[in-house]
Amino acid sequence: MTSSFWIQRLTYLIFSFLLVVWLIVPQNPFKQTIPTPDFLFCLTLAIIFRRPNVLPIALIGLVFLSTDILFNRPIGLWTAIVLIITEFARTQFWRYNDANFITTWLFVSFLIILSTFSHMIILNIFVISQSDFWHYLIWALLTILIYPIMFCLSFLIVGFDRKNYYGKFVGNRE
């Protein structure tokens, strides 16, 4: 392991801490009627699709378990769903490594919708009180729409990989 991996992991931990604190403070800019998108889930997926070896499963589990506790959600449910989705995304990295952003965004949208509906189904199976369907649908759509911003923020954590992105944005000059 090089020190850059540890720096990237520490930066992810700091970013996730800042996102959680920003959502917990009373000066939250979003109204309570509109669900807040899951910024941390988008950031995690963006990093997994850029560099899958940066975030270990234990770090993702620790961050999302702490958010379950802090946001007063069923402890471990969203963490388990996120771990399953991120590990599945990690196995699909080779398919989307050379794909353009729109294709990756569509796949991430599928993963977000899959995780949202699996969360709803599990809550219904165990008869746990939850919000209505439209709340979850709006939450999933806002999370999908916020993904490009989190993808851009992921460049601050894992850096800009000139080898993978130079030809896609500038054009191949080989």
LUMKOLVEX-825259 format. One record per residue: residue number from 1; x, y negated, z of N, C-alpha, C in turn. Coordinates in Angstrom, 3 decimals. Atoms other than C-alpha are relative to their C-alpha. Layout:
residues N
- n  n.x  n.y  n.z  ca.x  ca.y  ca.z  c.x  c.y  c.z
- NUM  X  Y  Z  X  Y  Z  X  Y  Z
...
***
This chain:
residues 174
- n  n.x  n.y  n.z  ca.x  ca.y  ca.z  c.x  c.y  c.z
- 1  0.846  1.188  0.000  0.000  0.000  0.000  0.884  -1.243  0.000
- 2  -0.743  1.252  0.012  1.314  -3.378  -0.890  -0.680  -1.015  0.901
- 3  0.560  1.019  -0.890  0.790  -6.460  1.194  -1.120  -0.785  -0.677
- 4  1.075  0.738  0.683  -1.439  -8.014  -1.494  -1.356  0.656  0.248
- 5  1.262  -0.669  -0.329  -4.099  -5.359  -0.806  -0.494  -0.420  1.375
- 6  0.402  0.389  -1.349  -4.074  -6.256  2.869  -0.442  -1.456  0.042
- 7  0.417  1.403  0.073  -4.289  -9.952  2.055  -1.383  -0.109  -0.637
- 8  1.309  0.010  0.653  -7.229  -9.290  -0.273  -1.083  0.531  0.936
- 9  0.970  -0.538  -0.965  -8.967  -7.204  2.378  -0.286  -1.004  1.113
- 10  0.188  1.020  -1.027  -8.414  -9.887  4.995  -0.810  -1.178  -0.549
- 11  0.768  1.082  0.625  -9.743  -12.524  2.580  -1.459  0.400  -0.154
- 12  1.378  -0.483  0.089  -12.846  -10.392  1.969  -0.669  -0.048  1.367
- 13  0.544  0.032  -1.357  -13.334  -10.075  5.718  -0.313  -1.434  0.436
- 14  0.237  1.410  -0.339  -13.020  -13.851  6.159  -1.189  -0.547  -0.789
- 15  1.133  0.441  0.819  -15.402  -14.540  3.253  -1.311  0.567  0.535
- 16  1.231  -0.607  -0.505  -17.945  -12.091  4.644  -0.395  -0.613  1.338
- 17  0.283  0.654  -1.278  -17.652  -13.645  8.101  -0.599  -1.385  -0.231
- 18  0.523  1.337  0.292  -18.203  -17.126  6.646  -1.405  0.055  -0.588
- 19  1.353  -0.149  0.560  -21.228  -15.941  4.642  -1.018  0.339  1.084
- 20  0.918  -0.385  -1.080  -22.794  -14.339  7.709  -0.244  -1.181  0.937
- 21  0.167  1.161  -0.869  -22.156  -17.403  9.853  -0.849  -1.057  -0.687
- 22  0.794  0.975  0.753  -23.599  -19.634  7.124  -1.475  0.379  -0.008
- 23  1.399  -0.435  0.002  -26.767  -17.528  7.065  -0.623  -0.017  1.392
- 24  0.541  -0.048  -1.359  -27.115  -17.392  10.848  -0.252  -1.397  0.572
- 25  0.145  1.329  -0.595  -26.703  -21.084  11.633  -1.380  -0.573  -0.298
- 26  1.349  0.524  0.190  -29.975  -23.005  12.038  -0.144  -0.938  -1.192
- 27  0.074  0.907  1.127  -29.126  -25.381  9.196  -0.007  0.744  -1.329
- 28  0.096  -0.774  1.223  -29.860  -22.711  6.590  -0.779  -0.807  -1.036
- 29  0.670  0.858  0.972  -30.745  -24.636  3.397  -1.218  0.644  -0.669
- 30  1.141  -0.672  0.627  -33.259  -22.023  2.217  -1.204  -0.027  0.930
- 31  1.219  -0.043  -0.797  -36.845  -22.208  3.371  -0.249  1.435  0.449
- 32  0.264  -1.335  -0.525  -38.101  -19.305  5.420  -0.973  0.780  -0.880
- 33  0.941  -0.707  0.870  -40.763  -18.500  2.816  0.716  0.689  -1.149
- 34  -0.766  -0.602  1.091  -38.122  -17.717  0.201  1.073  0.891  0.607
- 35  -1.037  -0.872  -0.568  -35.973  -14.687  0.985  1.386  -0.412  -0.497
- 36  -1.378  0.334  0.344  -32.260  -15.349  1.020  0.626  1.176  -0.742
- 37  -0.646  -1.109  0.714  -30.348  -13.316  -1.578  1.142  0.580  0.814
- 38  -1.070  -0.677  -0.723  -27.797  -10.839  -0.330  1.335  -0.337  -0.663
- 39  -1.268  0.466  0.559  -24.612  -12.743  -1.104  1.109  1.018  0.216
- 40  -1.071  -0.921  -0.351  -22.425  -10.196  0.631  -0.035  1.272  -0.853
- 41  0.137  -1.177  0.858  -23.787  -7.262  -1.374  0.504  -0.318  -1.408
- 42  -0.476  0.398  1.327  -23.150  -9.157  -4.624  1.513  -0.157  -0.029
- 43  -1.445  0.171  -0.059  -19.642  -10.100  -3.563  0.710  1.350  0.069
- 44  -0.593  -1.334  -0.112  -18.887  -6.502  -2.614  -0.049  0.730  -1.336
- 45  0.096  -0.649  1.311  -20.170  -5.183  -5.956  0.932  -0.648  -1.011
- 46  -0.894  0.682  0.940  -18.209  -7.826  -7.851  1.445  0.430  0.216
- 47  -1.373  -0.435  -0.276  -14.994  -6.826  -6.109  0.187  1.463  -0.393
- 48  -0.097  -1.418  0.376  -15.706  -3.118  -6.624  0.139  0.149  -1.515
- 49  -0.089  -0.112  1.454  -16.201  -3.681  -10.352  1.253  -0.652  -0.570
- 50  -1.247  0.595  0.484  -13.057  -5.799  -10.655  1.201  0.849  0.393
- 51  -1.109  -0.823  -0.500  -10.669  -3.774  -8.487  -0.549  0.972  1.029
- 52  0.676  -0.928  -0.918  -12.227  -0.665  -6.941  0.861  0.489  1.152
- 53  -0.864  -0.511  -1.071  -9.208  0.221  -4.815  0.281  -1.033  1.085
- 54  -0.275  1.043  -0.993  -9.176  -3.065  -2.857  -0.802  0.226  1.279
- 55  0.865  -0.130  -1.172  -12.127  -2.386  -0.538  -0.174  1.461  0.390
- 56  0.241  -1.373  -0.451  -12.029  0.848  1.451  -1.417  0.124  0.572
- 57  1.362  -0.258  -0.454  -15.282  2.442  2.530  -0.176  -0.397  1.468
- 58  0.099  0.356  -1.420  -14.515  1.818  6.221  -0.204  -1.506  0.181
- 59  0.156  1.448  -0.093  -14.207  -1.941  5.687  -1.406  -0.428  -0.421
- 60  1.364  0.306  0.446  -17.480  -2.095  3.745  -1.003  0.431  1.064
- 61  0.892  -0.485  -1.046  -19.183  0.006  6.406  0.023  -0.878  1.237
- 62  -0.126  0.864  -1.170  -17.858  -2.172  9.222  -0.701  -1.338  -0.211
- 63  0.604  1.303  0.290  -18.961  -5.410  7.560  -1.520  0.110  -0.052
- 64  1.454  -0.098  0.151  -22.449  -4.205  6.666  -0.682  0.520  1.270
- 65  0.572  -0.412  -1.277  -23.012  -2.474  10.007  -0.117  -1.191  0.950
- 66  0.086  1.203  -0.835  -22.217  -5.726  11.761  -1.105  -0.932  -0.484
- 67  1.117  0.828  0.484  -24.669  -7.559  9.481  -1.344  0.616  0.362
- 68  1.247  -0.634  -0.455  -27.340  -4.980  10.320  -0.310  -0.398  1.439
- 69  0.198  0.354  -1.405  -26.840  -5.748  13.991  -0.338  -1.486  0.135
- 70  0.206  1.440  -0.122  -26.658  -9.523  13.550  -1.316  -0.480  -0.614
- 71  1.237  0.409  0.666  -29.654  -9.776  11.195  -1.221  0.759  0.510
- 72  1.090  -0.725  -0.644  -31.779  -7.467  13.377  -0.757  0.904  -0.982
- 73  0.571  -0.981  0.928  -32.338  -4.881  10.644  0.137  1.377  0.634
- 74  -0.217  -1.368  -0.498  -32.677  -1.132  11.226  1.479  0.372  -0.141
- 75  -1.457  -0.165  -0.036  -29.133  -0.282  12.237  0.431  1.210  -0.822
- 76  -0.578  -1.042  0.818  -27.285  1.713  9.624  -0.731  0.298  -1.289
- 77  0.750  -0.324  1.219  -30.014  1.919  6.979  0.565  -0.747  -1.197
- 78  -0.524  0.769  1.127  -28.841  -0.915  4.743  1.479  0.310  -0.203
- 79  -1.410  -0.378  0.112  -25.242  0.052  5.501  0.163  1.288  -0.790
- 80  -0.080  -1.275  0.723  -25.819  3.605  4.278  -0.340  -0.187  -1.475
- 81  0.376  0.244  1.398  -27.554  2.380  1.127  1.122  -0.716  -0.739
- 82  -1.089  0.747  0.633  -24.750  -0.091  0.388  1.210  0.900  -0.217
- 83  -1.136  -0.907  0.166  -22.087  2.570  0.968  -0.224  0.978  -1.146
- 84  0.309  -0.918  1.106  -23.824  4.986  -1.399  0.090  -0.720  -1.333
- 85  -0.007  0.762  1.255  -24.296  2.298  -4.050  1.425  -0.407  -0.380
- 86  -1.363  0.417  0.338  -20.715  1.015  -3.806  0.887  1.179  -0.389
- 87  -0.786  -1.169  0.404  -19.248  4.503  -3.964  -0.425  0.492  -1.382
- 88  0.444  -0.336  1.351  -21.401  5.244  -7.004  0.583  -0.990  -1.003
- 89  -0.576  1.009  0.893  -20.237  1.959  -8.559  1.496  0.225  -0.182
- 90  -1.437  -0.280  0.092  -16.644  2.915  -7.785  0.268  1.150  -0.973
- 91  -0.188  -1.107  0.942  -17.091  6.156  -9.728  -0.325  -0.402  -1.430
- 92  0.357  0.462  1.339  -18.557  4.231  -12.668  0.909  -1.114  -0.498
- 93  -0.899  1.095  0.366  -15.706  1.709  -12.795  0.610  0.213  -1.383
- 94  -0.659  -0.263  1.269  -14.052  3.386  -15.770  -0.919  -0.289  -1.187
- 95  0.923  0.314  1.098  -17.217  2.893  -17.870  -0.103  -1.488  -0.264
- 96  0.241  1.426  0.128  -17.484  -0.810  -17.191  1.265  -0.835  0.103
- 97  -1.256  0.719  -0.093  -13.809  -1.727  -17.004  0.239  -0.871  -1.229
- 98  -0.214  0.752  1.239  -13.661  -2.836  -20.648  -1.285  -0.614  -0.545
- 99  1.272  0.545  0.472  -17.305  -3.903  -20.919  -0.049  -1.506  0.210
- 100  0.155  1.435  -0.195  -18.397  -7.505  -21.254  -0.817  -0.259  1.269
- 101  0.641  0.350  -1.273  -19.975  -9.388  -18.356  -1.485  0.338  -0.001
- 102  1.449  -0.243  0.059  -23.593  -8.998  -19.531  -0.310  1.474  0.264
- 103  0.209  -1.431  -0.228  -23.337  -5.206  -19.608  0.216  0.356  1.466
- 104  -0.252  -0.245  -1.419  -21.825  -5.143  -16.145  -1.104  -0.588  0.862
- 105  1.069  0.649  -0.756  -24.473  -7.565  -14.881  -1.290  0.803  -0.076
- 106  1.189  -0.850  0.117  -27.240  -5.321  -16.231  0.123  1.243  0.879
- 107  -0.187  -1.170  -0.848  -25.745  -2.322  -14.457  -0.089  -0.372  1.478
- 108  0.099  0.466  -1.380  -25.364  -4.301  -11.231  -1.456  -0.303  0.342
- 109  1.428  0.254  -0.222  -29.001  -5.407  -11.612  -0.745  1.300  0.269
- 110  0.598  -1.318  -0.240  -30.007  -1.759  -11.859  0.344  0.501  1.397
- 111  -0.408  -0.456  -1.329  -28.006  -0.979  -8.708  -0.706  -0.783  1.106
- 112  0.690  0.818  -1.005  -29.590  -3.877  -6.800  -1.457  0.411  0.114
- 113  1.407  -0.429  -0.028  -33.110  -2.819  -7.789  -0.119  1.392  0.605
- 114  0.006  -1.348  -0.577  -32.313  0.805  -6.942  0.182  -0.051  1.511
- 115  -0.218  0.099  -1.445  -31.003  -0.162  -3.519  -1.198  -0.628  0.701
- 116  1.171  0.643  -0.602  -34.001  -2.421  -2.838  -1.160  0.976  0.122
- 117  1.118  -0.942  -0.054  -36.556  0.230  -3.729  0.287  1.186  0.908
- 118  -0.310  -1.093  -0.935  -34.722  2.954  -1.832  -0.133  -0.483  1.441
- 119  0.183  0.573  -1.337  -34.677  0.657  1.208  -1.479  -0.052  0.359
- 120  1.446  0.064  -0.239  -38.432  0.106  0.864  -0.591  1.389  0.222
- 121  0.545  -1.355  -0.108  -39.161  3.813  0.400  0.378  0.631  1.336
- 122  -0.422  -0.574  -1.279  -37.107  4.841  3.432  -0.746  -0.648  1.163
- 123  0.768  0.663  -1.044  -38.823  2.211  5.574  -1.447  0.486  0.029
- 124  1.370  -0.521  0.052  -42.211  3.478  4.373  -0.088  1.431  0.518
- 125  0.028  -1.390  -0.458  -41.343  7.114  5.061  0.004  0.064  1.525
- 126  -0.097  -0.013  -1.456  -40.436  6.349  8.668  -0.959  -0.981  0.673
- 127  1.060  0.885  -0.480  -43.371  3.926  9.066  0.579  -1.130  0.866
- 128  -0.605  1.158  -0.655  -41.203  0.970  10.025  -0.616  -1.242  -0.631
- 129  0.627  1.209  0.531  -42.822  -2.430  9.687  0.994  -0.744  -0.888
- 130  -0.850  0.674  0.970  -41.506  -4.386  6.739  -0.792  -1.096  -0.691
- 131  0.666  1.042  0.774  -42.283  -7.294  4.475  -0.780  0.634  -1.143
- 132  0.780  -0.532  1.113  -44.617  -6.937  1.547  0.886  0.217  -1.231
- 133  -0.723  -0.369  1.214  -43.591  -5.739  -1.901  0.573  -1.227  -0.701
- 134  -0.436  1.192  0.736  -43.347  -9.247  -3.384  1.205  -0.653  0.658
- 135  -1.169  0.530  -0.709  -40.890  -10.325  -0.721  1.263  0.735  -0.451
- 136  -1.150  -0.781  0.429  -38.537  -7.489  -1.675  0.309  -0.225  -1.479
- 137  -0.212  0.236  1.425  -39.059  -8.118  -5.391  0.691  -1.353  -0.224
- 138  -0.637  1.312  0.113  -38.174  -11.820  -5.040  1.424  0.060  0.528
- 139  -1.342  -0.155  -0.552  -35.205  -10.883  -2.856  0.940  0.669  -1.006
- 140  -0.828  -0.700  0.988  -33.924  -8.472  -5.512  0.298  -0.907  -1.195
- 141  -0.228  0.893  1.144  -34.386  -11.012  -8.320  0.966  -1.129  0.342
- 142  -0.941  1.045  -0.406  -32.605  -13.749  -6.383  1.410  0.554  0.173
- 143  -1.311  -0.627  -0.145  -29.789  -11.350  -5.574  0.622  0.263  -1.372
- 144  -0.500  -0.211  1.360  -29.480  -10.467  -9.269  0.459  -1.316  -0.614
- 145  -0.349  1.300  0.578  -29.434  -14.142  -10.229  1.239  -0.625  0.645
- 146  -1.157  0.575  -0.692  -26.749  -14.985  -7.654  1.287  0.774  -0.325
- 147  -1.178  -0.820  0.281  -24.397  -12.235  -8.894  1.074  -0.723  -0.817
- 148  -1.086  0.680  0.736  -22.581  -14.401  -11.500  0.818  -0.963  0.867
- 149  -0.736  0.900  -0.894  -21.667  -16.913  -8.787  0.929  0.805  0.905
- 150  -0.845  -0.845  -0.849  -20.389  -14.156  -6.530  1.126  0.650  -0.811
- 151  -1.049  -0.529  0.867  -18.475  -12.707  -9.481  1.117  -1.030  -0.150
- 152  -1.015  1.054  0.094  -16.712  -16.053  -9.881  0.746  -0.161  1.324
- 153  -0.671  0.076  -1.300  -15.997  -16.156  -6.143  0.940  1.177  0.232
- 154  -0.872  -1.164  -0.189  -14.473  -12.697  -6.362  1.391  -0.252  -0.569
- 155  -1.325  0.344  0.510  -11.644  -14.251  -8.369  0.866  -0.624  1.089
- 156  -0.770  0.573  -1.102  -10.634  -16.090  -5.194  0.571  1.085  0.897
- 157  -0.445  -1.072  -0.885  -10.287  -12.792  -3.353  1.014  0.905  -0.683
- 158  -0.883  -0.973  0.647  -8.723  -10.419  -5.865  0.847  -0.610  -1.105
- 159  -0.848  0.661  0.983  -7.188  -12.962  -8.222  -0.477  0.213  -1.422
- 160  0.340  -0.058  1.416  -7.314  -13.325  -11.966  0.931  0.990  -0.663
- 161  -0.781  -1.038  0.657  -6.169  -10.267  -13.868  0.123  -0.356  -1.470
- 162  -0.190  0.498  1.363  -4.746  -11.679  -17.074  -0.083  1.124  -1.028
- 163  -0.009  -1.128  0.936  -4.367  -8.252  -18.676  -1.421  0.391  -0.404
- 164  1.354  -0.450  0.295  -8.096  -7.432  -18.429  -0.880  -1.082  -0.604
- 165  0.940  1.040  0.388  -9.677  -10.824  -19.118  0.501  -0.945  -1.067
- 166  -0.530  0.965  0.948  -7.367  -12.734  -21.437  -0.594  0.192  -1.395
- 167  0.521  -0.262  1.340  -8.550  -11.050  -24.628  -1.493  -0.222  -0.121
- 168  1.456  0.141  0.064  -12.237  -11.289  -23.733  -0.424  -1.459  -0.074
- 169  0.399  1.398  -0.024  -12.315  -15.042  -23.130  0.723  -0.832  -1.047
- 170  -0.796  0.818  0.916  -9.553  -16.371  -25.360  -0.004  0.593  -1.392
- 171  -0.061  -0.668  1.290  -9.559  -13.819  -28.154  1.319  0.758  -0.112
- 172  -1.207  -0.807  0.128  -7.085  -11.121  -29.022  0.954  -0.640  -0.986
- 173  -1.037  0.569  0.882  -3.855  -12.498  -30.461  1.138  0.976  -0.153
- 174  -1.047  -1.020  0.103  -1.990  -9.254  -30.680  0.238  0.357  -1.445
***
